[in-house]
Amino acid sequence: MPVEYREEPCRSAITKVDGMPFRWSLNPYTGCVHQCTFCYVRGFELRAGRPSDDRYGASVRVKTNLVERLRVDLARRSWKREQVAIGTATDPYQPAEGRYRLTRGAITTLMEFETPFSIVTRGPLIVRDIDVLSEAARRVEVSVNVSVPTLDDRVWRTTEPHTAPPRQRLEALRRLAVAGVRCGVGMAPILPGLSDDPDKLREVVWAAREAGAVFVWWNVVNLRPGTREYFLEHLSRDWPGELERYERLYARGAYLRPAQMGELNATMIELRSAWVWEPRDPNPPRAATEVPAQRQLSLELAS
């Protein structure tokens, strides 16, 4: 897939967010080449009047002056060294990072200004930065969230067409954990009827623990306008037998209702109990479009 990279400066590196477990987010890139069929950012693109269909991800904005602006932001007297969540809108370790190294520069700068941070990514490229991440972890609170919604090969290939294989991501997590970086797995999003089978969920949780994850969090796909049309179009082509289920489940809106989550909650509680994982206050980096906290389960290994 040919991708256009637009090198454009930004006015500020970090953005204040409300109603989230974190107050500040940082995204070195706008647009994502992964082109996941369930991507919640498509909803934002539609609201902004930009393409939310196959054209999303064909153009990526590179914030060329991000590191310089970050230094300005963090040097302000008003900065209180609050946590910064990296990758809440687009993957900070998508292929562009191999060339531009903006995420690496941001990590180094955050460490210099003694600012804690978290990262969420699907990109094994993160292992390139083990040196700075392990150093940062000795100086500030660092948390890496590796996104592994499923290990099912067909579901992965069909819904995440331009991402690295899930087990490559787990290997990246293992290497980070060995280096002393606190890591966990985000099972997001879980797809009803496709990746919510208890055996499939158990496989992910077990693999995460074996790789060295100390927490797991999850949410179920949300289908707001923009994402809904694109996802259901692909669903009707790839799993036509599931289309009626999704139209029924999401008849009242973008999110599943609490009553519809009971079976999935029970499965995850079973997994926690089976492997002696203890519940922890959820604090994964997530954007405003993700499932509310009450529909998310966070698990942490007992200390």
Buried (B, 14 or more C-beta within 10 A) or exposed (E): EEBEBEEEEBEEBBBEBEEBBBBBBBBBBBBBBBBBBBBBBBBBBBEEEBBBEEEBBBBBBBBBBBBBBBBEBBEEEEEEEEBBBBBBBBBBBBBBBEEBBBBBBBBBBBBEBEBBBBBBBBBBBBBBBBEBBBBBBEEBEBBBBBBBBBBBEEBBEBBBBBBBBBBBBBBBBBBBBEBEBBBBBBBBBBBBEBBBEBEBBBBBBBBBBEBBBBBBBBBBBBBBEBBBBBBBBBBBEBBEEBBEBBBEBBEEEBBBEEEBBEEBEEBBBEBBEEBEBEEBEBBBBBBEBBBEBEBBBBBBBEE
